[in-house]
Amino acid sequence: MSELENKPVNAAAEEGQEEEAVESPDVHFEPIVKLEDVVVKTHEEDESEIFK
């Protein structure tokens, strides 16, 4: 085998230190189309409750 295959990838791996976790970026996308709130009616609004 060549010497390149036996070398560690970085200096931290050579020293036995753990690699730090890479933080995920805070990604936020604005919507292209703004939707209005829709009121959904079930036609049960005017009914009285018999059993609780």
Secondary structure, DSSP 8 states (H G I E B T S, - for coil): --HHHHS-SSHHHHHT---------------SS---------S-TT------
